[in-house]
């Protein structure tokens, strides 16, 4: 799959419910009942998806908030988003 393009549109799917427990976002997939939890950076990116829907926007914010190189940021963010996509929690277009 590789790195996501900068202008890729990212959106949360509607097939889950979410809540916050002990500082983590816990998601339950409505189709099969699987649970997922996101903490720290994953939680922050999940929150940002409510108001930022392009990959480059997420990269810009993450670079401002975390002490990482642009290359590392893009790769780590791409890996996280691909994982969420594989779990059918987001769509990348």
C-alpha positions as CSV (number, residue, x, y, z in Angstrom):
1,X,0.0,0.0,0.0
2,X,2.8,2.5,0.9
3,X,2.6,6.1,1.7
4,X,-0.6,8.0,1.3
5,X,-0.7,11.0,-1.2
6,X,-0.8,14.5,0.3
7,X,-4.2,15.3,-1.2
8,X,-5.8,12.0,-0.2
9,X,-9.2,12.5,1.5
10,X,-9.6,10.6,4.8
11,X,-12.9,10.1,6.5
12,X,-14.2,8.1,9.5
13,X,-16.7,5.4,8.6
14,X,-20.0,5.2,10.4
15,X,-19.8,1.5,11.3
16,X,-18.5,2.0,14.9
17,X,-19.2,3.6,18.2
18,X,-16.6,5.3,20.3
19,X,-16.0,6.3,23.9
20,X,-13.1,7.5,26.0
21,X,-11.9,5.3,28.8
22,X,-8.8,6.1,31.0
23,X,-7.5,8.5,28.4
24,X,-7.8,6.1,25.5
25,X,-10.4,6.2,22.6
26,X,-12.1,2.8,22.5
27,X,-13.9,1.9,19.3
28,X,-16.3,-0.9,18.8
29,X,-16.9,-2.1,15.2
30,X,-20.7,-2.5,14.8
31,X,-20.5,-5.1,12.0
32,X,-18.6,-7.7,14.0
33,X,-18.2,-6.4,17.6
34,X,-14.4,-6.1,17.5
35,X,-12.9,-3.5,19.9
36,X,-9.9,-1.2,19.1
37,X,-8.2,1.3,21.3
38,X,-6.1,4.3,20.5
39,X,-3.9,6.1,22.9
40,X,-1.4,9.0,22.7
41,X,-0.6,9.8,19.1
42,X,-3.2,7.5,17.6
43,X,-5.9,9.1,19.8
44,X,-4.8,12.6,18.7
45,X,-4.9,11.7,15.0
46,X,-8.3,10.1,15.5
47,X,-9.6,13.4,17.1
48,X,-8.1,15.5,14.3
49,X,-10.0,13.5,11.7
50,X,-13.2,15.2,12.9
51,X,-12.0,18.5,11.5
52,X,-9.1,17.7,9.1
53,X,-9.7,15.4,6.2
54,X,-6.6,15.6,4.1
55,X,-3.4,13.8,4.7
56,X,-1.2,16.9,4.3
57,X,-3.3,18.7,6.9
58,X,-2.7,15.9,9.4
59,X,1.0,15.9,8.6
60,X,1.3,19.7,9.2
61,X,-0.4,19.5,12.5
62,X,1.5,16.4,13.7
63,X,4.8,18.1,12.7
64,X,3.8,21.1,14.8
65,X,2.9,19.0,17.8
66,X,5.6,16.2,17.8
67,X,9.3,16.3,17.6
68,X,9.8,14.2,14.4
69,X,11.2,14.6,10.9
70,X,8.8,15.2,8.1
71,X,9.8,11.8,6.6
72,X,9.2,9.9,9.8
73,X,5.9,11.8,10.4
74,X,4.6,11.0,7.0
75,X,5.5,7.3,7.3
76,X,4.2,6.8,10.8
77,X,1.0,8.6,10.0
78,X,0.6,6.6,6.8
79,X,1.1,3.4,8.7
80,X,-1.5,4.4,11.3
81,X,-4.1,5.4,8.7
82,X,-3.6,2.2,6.7
83,X,-4.1,0.2,9.8
84,X,-7.3,2.0,10.5
85,X,-8.4,1.5,6.9
86,X,-7.7,-2.2,7.1
87,X,-9.9,-2.4,10.2
88,X,-12.7,-0.6,8.2
89,X,-12.7,2.4,10.6
90,X,-11.7,5.0,7.9
91,X,-11.8,5.4,4.2
92,X,-8.9,6.8,2.2
93,X,-9.7,8.2,-1.2
